Amino acid sequence: MLITDTEQRNYFRMIGANRWQIFCKLEVPSSLPSFFSGVKVAATFSVSGATVGEWLGASAGLGYFGRRASGNFQAPALFASVLLLCLLGLGLFLVMNLLEQRFLTYNPNRKETRQ
């Protein structure tokens, strides 16, 4: 699947750009919105994966702490670990969002409001 517009690619060829220039100046910037979408999803899912791994077989970490708290019927401690994991996932998402805004100068899918 092509991310870039055929007209843009033809324009780059018309002005004499080689394959490397087309890749660096057209293909990479065009793929950044999809790349950052994947990175944001991966950042949130990584917290879930690490938690499940700690829940199943670790001897330290928030997953282990939650498992121990649930086994001892300590609901406040369990909810505290879940809250911390939610905040960690949200924090990673926000960091990736800031990186996206920093590196993505133009996104045709973004709705911008003008004042």
C-alpha positions in Angstrom: 0.0 0.0 0.0 1.4 3.4 -1.0 1.1 6.1 1.6 2.3 8.9 -0.7 0.3 10.4 -3.5 1.2 9.3 -7.0 1.2 12.9 -8.1 3.7 13.9 -5.5 6.0 11.0 -6.5 5.7 12.0 -10.1 6.5 15.6 -9.2 9.7 14.5 -7.4 10.7 12.4 -10.4 10.0 15.4 -12.7 12.3 17.7 -10.8 15.1 15.1 -11.0 15.0 13.6 -7.5 16.7 10.2 -7.2 15.3 7.2 -5.3 17.1 8.1 -2.0 15.8 11.7 -2.1 12.3 10.5 -2.8 12.6 8.1 0.1 14.0 10.7 2.6 12.0 13.7 1.6 8.6 12.2 0.6 8.2 8.6 1.8 9.6 9.0 5.4 7.6 12.2 6.2 4.5 10.7 4.7 4.8 7.6 6.9 5.4 9.4 10.2 1.7 9.7 11.2 1.2 5.9 10.9 4.5 5.3 12.6 3.6 7.5 15.6 0.1 5.9 15.8 1.8 2.5 16.2 4.3 3.8 18.7 1.5 5.3 20.9 -0.4 2.0 20.8 2.7 0.0 21.6 3.6 2.3 24.5 0.3 1.6 26.2 0.3 -2.1 25.4 3.8 -2.5 26.7 2.6 -1.6 30.2 -0.1 -4.3 30.0 2.4 -6.9 28.7 4.9 -6.1 31.5 2.2 -6.3 34.1 0.9 -9.6 32.9 4.5 -10.9 32.8 5.1 -9.7 36.4 1.7 -11.1 37.5 2.6 -14.6 36.2 6.2 -15.1 37.1 8.1 -12.3 38.7 9.1 -11.6 42.2 9.1 -7.8 42.0 7.2 -5.1 40.2 3.7 -3.7 40.2 2.2 -6.8 38.7 3.7 -8.9 41.5 2.5 -6.4 44.0 -1.0 -6.5 42.6 -1.1 -10.3 42.7 0.1 -10.3 46.3 -2.4 -7.7 47.3 -5.3 -9.5 45.6 -4.2 -12.8 47.3 -4.2 -11.1 50.7 -7.5 -9.3 50.1 -5.9 -5.9 50.3 -8.3 -4.0 47.9 -6.7 -0.5 48.5 -3.3 -1.8 47.6 -4.6 -3.6 44.5 -6.4 -0.4 43.3 -3.3 1.6 44.0 -1.2 -0.7 41.8 -3.9 -0.5 39.1 -4.0 3.3 39.3 -0.2 3.5 39.1 -0.2 1.3 36.0 -2.9 3.4 34.4 -0.9 6.5 35.1 2.2 4.9 33.7 0.4 3.9 30.5 -1.1 7.4 30.2 2.3 9.0 30.8 4.0 6.9 28.1 1.1 7.8 25.7 1.5 11.5 26.4 5.3 11.4 25.9 4.8 9.7 22.6 2.2 12.3 21.7 4.7 15.1 22.5 7.3 13.4 20.4 4.8 13.2 17.6 4.0 16.9 17.8 7.8 17.7 17.9 8.8 15.6 14.9 5.6 15.8 12.8 5.5 19.2 11.2 2.6 18.5 8.9 -0.2 16.0 9.4 -3.0 16.1 6.9 -5.2 14.0 9.2 -4.9 16.4 12.1 -7.7 18.9 12.6 -6.3 22.3 13.3 -8.3 25.2 14.6 -7.6 28.7 13.4 -8.2 31.7 15.5 
